[in-house]
Amino acid sequence: MLKKIISFSVLSLVFVTVFGCKKEVLPKPASQLRLDYPVAEYVHFENNCPFSFDMNADAVIKGNSDCSFEINYPKMKATIYISYKPVQNNINTLLRDAQKLTYEHVIKADDILEQPFLNKDHKVYGMFYQVNGNAATNAQFYVTDSISHFIDCSVYFYAKPNFDSVMPAASYIKDDMRTLMETLKWKK
């Protein structure tokens, strides 16, 4: 009997030593999704509309007969909407509507940054809006020559607004929108 107890004790000791001496298990830290986008390359876009601009070569553009456009980013599930309106003694209404559209997002937005834009050489004047927070759009702008042409532009993602999730894509597309605005020229 004593022999069985000793053998059981030795066997238990060997078992605990062999199987009980593993490294301490630590939980892995939470990982973050890393979204890398290629460096944007821009191409000049021009058709029979009264303006031209540069756009991301990776985006897909679709135009309408009224000189409004959709620039799609299929990998990011986003679209930039460009609306053209001729100025016909209605510049104040067009400006008010563009500003109203932006400030309708104030309910969900954390803040809205306004950045005036002036390109005196090409007579392009406007405002760029950066909308921070869980709003439906993260960037918008309008430009005009104040006499004949008016364009408003916004980006929308096909996902539930969650600023933290779409921030890398929103930042990438916001840079494309700035390039579009800064390269826009009216045709004479």
MILUMSE-928304 format. One record per residue (C-alpha): residue number from 1; residue in three letters; x, y, z. Coordinates in steps of 0.001 Angstrom, whole numbers, plus 500000, padded with zeros to 6 digits. Layout:
BEGIN
@num: NUM&residu: Ala&c1: X&c2: Y&c3: Z
...
This chain:
BEGIN
@num: 1&residu: Met&c1: 500000&c2: 500000&c3: 500000
@num: 2&residu: Leu&c1: 502819&c2: 502378&c3: 500911
@num: 3&residu: Lys&c1: 504473&c2: 501461&c3: 497630
@num: 4&residu: Lys&c1: 501292&c2: 502432&c3: 495720
@num: 5&residu: Ile&c1: 501052&c2: 505792&c3: 497520
@num: 6&residu: Ile&c1: 504703&c2: 506590&c3: 496794
@num: 7&residu: Ser&c1: 504340&c2: 505574&c3: 493170
@num: 8&residu: Phe&c1: 501150&c2: 507635&c3: 492827
@num: 9&residu: Ser&c1: 502891&c2: 510635&c3: 494465
@num: 10&residu: Val&c1: 505906&c2: 510332&c3: 492165
@num: 11&residu: Leu&c1: 503671&c2: 509930&c3: 489139
@num: 12&residu: Ser&c1: 501634&c2: 512988&c3: 490189
@num: 13&residu: Leu&c1: 504812&c2: 515010&c3: 490727
@num: 14&residu: Val&c1: 506132&c2: 514057&c3: 487274
@num: 15&residu: Phe&c1: 502764&c2: 514887&c3: 485686
@num: 16&residu: Val&c1: 502583&c2: 518309&c3: 487365
@num: 17&residu: Thr&c1: 506213&c2: 519044&c3: 486488
@num: 18&residu: Val&c1: 505880&c2: 518094&c3: 482831
@num: 19&residu: Phe&c1: 502461&c2: 519542&c3: 482100
@num: 20&residu: Gly&c1: 502223&c2: 522301&c3: 484680
@num: 21&residu: Cys&c1: 505349&c2: 524246&c3: 483721
@num: 22&residu: Lys&c1: 504069&c2: 526014&c3: 480635
@num: 23&residu: Lys&c1: 504678&c2: 529675&c3: 479965
@num: 24&residu: Glu&c1: 502157&c2: 532008&c3: 481446
@num: 25&residu: Val&c1: 499346&c2: 532714&c3: 478988
@num: 26&residu: Leu&c1: 498768&c2: 536415&c3: 478405
@num: 27&residu: Pro&c1: 495852&c2: 537897&c3: 476498
@num: 28&residu: Lys&c1: 496763&c2: 539425&c3: 473137
@num: 29&residu: Pro&c1: 496287&c2: 543172&c3: 472849
@num: 30&residu: Ala&c1: 493326&c2: 544354&c3: 470787
@num: 31&residu: Ser&c1: 494330&c2: 544789&c3: 467173
@num: 32&residu: Gln&c1: 493474&c2: 547722&c3: 464984
@num: 33&residu: Leu&c1: 492468&c2: 547513&c3: 461347
@num: 34&residu: Arg&c1: 495186&c2: 549010&c3: 459194
@num: 35&residu: Leu&c1: 493983&c2: 550560&c3: 455981
@num: 36&residu: Asp&c1: 496674&c2: 551556&c3: 453535
@num: 37&residu: Tyr&c1: 495692&c2: 553351&c3: 450363
@num: 38&residu: Pro&c1: 497933&c2: 553934&c3: 447368
@num: 39&residu: Val&c1: 499432&c2: 557361&c3: 446858
@num: 40&residu: Ala&c1: 496899&c2: 559260&c3: 444791
@num: 41&residu: Glu&c1: 497711&c2: 559944&c3: 441167
@num: 42&residu: Tyr&c1: 495584&c2: 562584&c3: 439492
@num: 43&residu: Val&c1: 494384&c2: 562861&c3: 435921
@num: 44&residu: His&c1: 492820&c2: 565846&c3: 434228
@num: 45&residu: Phe&c1: 489091&c2: 565489&c3: 433495
@num: 46&residu: Glu&c1: 487420&c2: 567581&c3: 430840
@num: 47&residu: Asn&c1: 484305&c2: 567167&c3: 428706
@num: 48&residu: Asn&c1: 481688&c2: 569506&c3: 427195
@num: 49&residu: Cys&c1: 480732&c2: 570996&c3: 430588
@num: 50&residu: Pro&c1: 481834&c2: 574578&c3: 431409
@num: 51&residu: Phe&c1: 484567&c2: 573456&c3: 433818
@num: 52&residu: Ser&c1: 487441&c2: 570989&c3: 434190
@num: 53&residu: Phe&c1: 489287&c2: 569507&c3: 437163
@num: 54&residu: Asp&c1: 491801&c2: 566886&c3: 438259
@num: 55&residu: Met&c1: 490583&c2: 563666&c3: 439867
@num: 56&residu: Asn&c1: 492056&c2: 560499&c3: 441362
@num: 57&residu: Ala&c1: 493031&c2: 558057&c3: 438606
@num: 58&residu: Asp&c1: 491714&c2: 555121&c3: 440697
@num: 59&residu: Ala&c1: 488201&c2: 556585&c3: 440933
@num: 60&residu: Val&c1: 485419&c2: 555933&c3: 438420
@num: 61&residu: Ile&c1: 483475&c2: 558928&c3: 437102
@num: 62&residu: Lys&c1: 479933&c2: 558907&c3: 435768
@num: 63&residu: Gly&c1: 478394&c2: 562036&c3: 434314
@num: 64&residu: Asn&c1: 474869&c2: 563267&c3: 433682
@num: 65&residu: Ser&c1: 473619&c2: 565506&c3: 430901
@num: 66&residu: Asp&c1: 473248&c2: 568446&c3: 433322
@num: 67&residu: Cys&c1: 477012&c2: 568469&c3: 434109
@num: 68&residu: Ser&c1: 476559&c2: 566749&c3: 437457
@num: 69&residu: Phe&c1: 478923&c2: 563899&c3: 438253
@num: 70&residu: Glu&c1: 479400&c2: 560946&c3: 440559
@num: 71&residu: Ile&c1: 482985&c2: 559945&c3: 441317
@num: 72&residu: Asn&c1: 482923&c2: 556442&c3: 442778
@num: 73&residu: Tyr&c1: 485494&c2: 554802&c3: 445028
@num: 74&residu: Pro&c1: 484344&c2: 551146&c3: 444932
@num: 75&residu: Lys&c1: 487028&c2: 549840&c3: 447319
@num: 76&residu: Met&c1: 486079&c2: 552450&c3: 449934
@num: 77&residu: Lys&c1: 482328&c2: 552254&c3: 449294
@num: 78&residu: Ala&c1: 482151&c2: 556008&c3: 448814
@num: 79&residu: Thr&c1: 480944&c2: 558466&c3: 446195
@num: 80&residu: Ile&c1: 481691&c2: 562128&c3: 445603
@num: 81&residu: Tyr&c1: 478653&c2: 563942&c3: 444217
@num: 82&residu: Ile&c1: 479288&c2: 567048&c3: 442109
@num: 83&residu: Ser&c1: 476312&c2: 569233&c3: 441202
@num: 84&residu: Tyr&c1: 476610&c2: 572049&c3: 438668
@num: 85&residu: Lys&c1: 474109&c2: 574903&c3: 438512
@num: 86&residu: Pro&c1: 474281&c2: 577950&c3: 436287
@num: 87&residu: Val&c1: 474070&c2: 581258&c3: 438104
@num: 88&residu: Gln&c1: 471026&c2: 583151&c3: 436843
@num: 89&residu: Asn&c1: 470692&c2: 586059&c3: 439228
@num: 90&residu: Asn&c1: 470319&c2: 583509&c3: 442069
@num: 91&residu: Ile&c1: 473782&c2: 583390&c3: 443653
@num: 92&residu: Asn&c1: 472436&c2: 584201&c3: 447139
@num: 93&residu: Thr&c1: 469962&c2: 581298&c3: 446970
@num: 94&residu: Leu&c1: 472657&c2: 578899&c3: 445720
@num: 95&residu: Leu&c1: 475039&c2: 579935&c3: 448508
@num: 96&residu: Arg&c1: 472327&c2: 579665&c3: 451165
@num: 97&residu: Asp&c1: 471309&c2: 576184&c3: 449927
@num: 98&residu: Ala&c1: 474921&c2: 574941&c3: 449942
@num: 99&residu: Gln&c1: 475496&c2: 576229&c3: 453472
@num: 100&residu: Lys&c1: 472156&c2: 574829&c3: 454649
@num: 101&residu: Leu&c1: 473061&c2: 571395&c3: 453259
@num: 102&residu: Thr&c1: 476294&c2: 571422&c3: 455240
@num: 103&residu: Tyr&c1: 474757&c2: 572600&c3: 458493
@num: 104&residu: Glu&c1: 471983&c2: 569993&c3: 458372
@num: 105&residu: His&c1: 474719&c2: 567628&c3: 459610
@num: 106&residu: Val&c1: 475298&c2: 569651&c3: 462777
@num: 107&residu: Ile&c1: 473026&c2: 567283&c3: 464749
@num: 108&residu: Lys&c1: 475446&c2: 564364&c3: 464321
@num: 109&residu: Ala&c1: 478679&c2: 566309&c3: 463766
@num: 110&residu: Asp&c1: 481156&c2: 567031&c3: 466535
@num: 111&residu: Asp&c1: 482227&c2: 570188&c3: 464726
@num: 112&residu: Ile&c1: 482313&c2: 571717&c3: 461254
@num: 113&residu: Leu&c1: 485454&c2: 573484&c3: 460098
@num: 114&residu: Glu&c1: 485050&c2: 576141&c3: 457392
@num: 115&residu: Gln&c1: 487999&c2: 576912&c3: 455144
@num: 116&residu: Pro&c1: 487554&c2: 579684&c3: 452562
@num: 117&residu: Phe&c1: 489016&c2: 579087&c3: 449109
@num: 118&residu: Leu&c1: 490207&c2: 581779&c3: 446676
@num: 119&residu: Asn&c1: 491838&c2: 581242&c3: 443304
@num: 120&residu: Lys&c1: 491876&c2: 584721&c3: 441801
@num: 121&residu: Asp&c1: 493811&c2: 583624&c3: 438691
@num: 122&residu: His&c1: 490998&c2: 581289&c3: 437605
@num: 123&residu: Lys&c1: 488143&c2: 583190&c3: 439327
@num: 124&residu: Val&c1: 487194&c2: 580247&c3: 441545
@num: 125&residu: Tyr&c1: 485880&c2: 581208&c3: 444978
@num: 126&residu: Gly&c1: 484279&c2: 579004&c3: 447586
@num: 127&residu: Met&c1: 484258&c2: 577257&c3: 450934
@num: 128&residu: Phe&c1: 485518&c2: 573834&c3: 452013
@num: 129&residu: Tyr&c1: 483738&c2: 572205&c3: 454960
@num: 130&residu: Gln&c1: 485296&c2: 569456&c3: 457033
@num: 131&residu: Val&c1: 482587&c2: 567717&c3: 459061
@num: 132&residu: Asn&c1: 483945&c2: 565802&c3: 462068
@num: 133&residu: Gly&c1: 481895&c2: 563180&c3: 463869
@num: 134&residu: Asn&c1: 479317&c2: 560585&c3: 462893
@num: 135&residu: Ala&c1: 477660&c2: 562666&c3: 460192
@num: 136&residu: Ala&c1: 476547&c2: 561253&c3: 456844
@num: 137&residu: Thr&c1: 479211&c2: 563266&c3: 455016
@num: 138&residu: Asn&c1: 482713&c2: 564157&c3: 456176
@num: 139&residu: Ala&c1: 483579&c2: 566792&c3: 453588
@num: 140&residu: Gln&c1: 481730&c2: 569230&c3: 451358
@num: 141&residu: Phe&c1: 482566&c2: 572289&c3: 449323
@num: 142&residu: Tyr&c1: 481094&c2: 574795&c3: 446947
@num: 143&residu: Val&c1: 482818&c2: 576962&c3: 444357
@num: 144&residu: Thr&c1: 481596&c2: 579715&c3: 442080
@num: 145&residu: Asp&c1: 482781&c2: 582514&c3: 439845
@num: 146&residu: Ser&c1: 479864&c2: 584589&c3: 441283
@num: 147&residu: Ile&c1: 478618&c2: 585428&c3: 437786
@num: 148&residu: Ser&c1: 477872&c2: 582325&c3: 435707
@num: 149&residu: His&c1: 478825&c2: 579066&c3: 437448
@num: 150&residu: Phe&c1: 478162&c2: 577310&c3: 440755
@num: 151&residu: Ile&c1: 479255&c2: 573835&c3: 441912
@num: 152&residu: Asp&c1: 478584&c2: 572071&c3: 445173
@num: 153&residu: Cys&c1: 480255&c2: 568822&c3: 446089
@num: 154&residu: Ser&c1: 479974&c2: 566279&c3: 448906
@num: 155&residu: Val&c1: 481137&c2: 562774&c3: 449750
@num: 156&residu: Tyr&c1: 478964&c2: 559980&c3: 451135
@num: 157&residu: Phe&c1: 479969&c2: 556540&c3: 452364
@num: 158&residu: Tyr&c1: 477751&c2: 553490&c3: 451910
@num: 159&residu: Ala&c1: 478119&c2: 552450&c3: 455521
@num: 160&residu: Lys&c1: 476609&c2: 553429&c3: 458840
@num: 161&residu: Pro&c1: 478266&c2: 556688&c3: 459909
@num: 162&residu: Asn&c1: 480998&c2: 555783&c3: 462375
@num: 163&residu: Phe&c1: 483749&c2: 558355&c3: 462151
@num: 164&residu: Asp&c1: 486418&c2: 556118&c3: 463701
@num: 165&residu: Ser&c1: 485804&c2: 553372&c3: 461136
@num: 166&residu: Val&c1: 485691&c2: 555524&c3: 458016
@num: 167&residu: Met&c1: 488312&c2: 558069&c3: 459105
@num: 168&residu: Pro&c1: 491210&c2: 556700&c3: 456975
@num: 169&residu: Ala&c1: 489039&c2: 556551&c3: 453850
@num: 170&residu: Ala&c1: 487409&c2: 559900&c3: 454665
@num: 171&residu: Ser&c1: 490815&c2: 561539&c3: 455025
@num: 172&residu: Tyr&c1: 491998&c2: 560059&c3: 451707
@num: 173&residu: Ile&c1: 488880&c2: 561211&c3: 449834
@num: 174&residu: Lys&c1: 488926&c2: 564611&c3: 451565
@num: 175&residu: Asp&c1: 492396&c2: 565154&c3: 450057
@num: 176&residu: Asp&c1: 491003&c2: 564190&c3: 446642
@num: 177&residu: Met&c1: 488164&c2: 566681&c3: 447085
@num: 178&residu: Arg&c1: 490635&c2: 569438&c3: 447939
@num: 179&residu: Thr&c1: 492615&c2: 568607&c3: 444808
@num: 180&residu: Leu&c1: 489428&c2: 568670&c3: 442750
@num: 181&residu: Met&c1: 488484&c2: 572071&c3: 444182
@num: 182&residu: Glu&c1: 491987&c2: 573536&c3: 443832
@num: 183&residu: Thr&c1: 492380&c2: 572383&c3: 440197
@num: 184&residu: Leu&c1: 488895&c2: 573368&c3: 439041
@num: 185&residu: Lys&c1: 488890&c2: 575850&c3: 436171
@num: 186&residu: Trp&c1: 486015&c2: 577500&c3: 434342
@num: 187&residu: Lys&c1: 486050&c2: 577333&c3: 430574
@num: 188&residu: Lys&c1: 485799&c2: 580624&c3: 428781
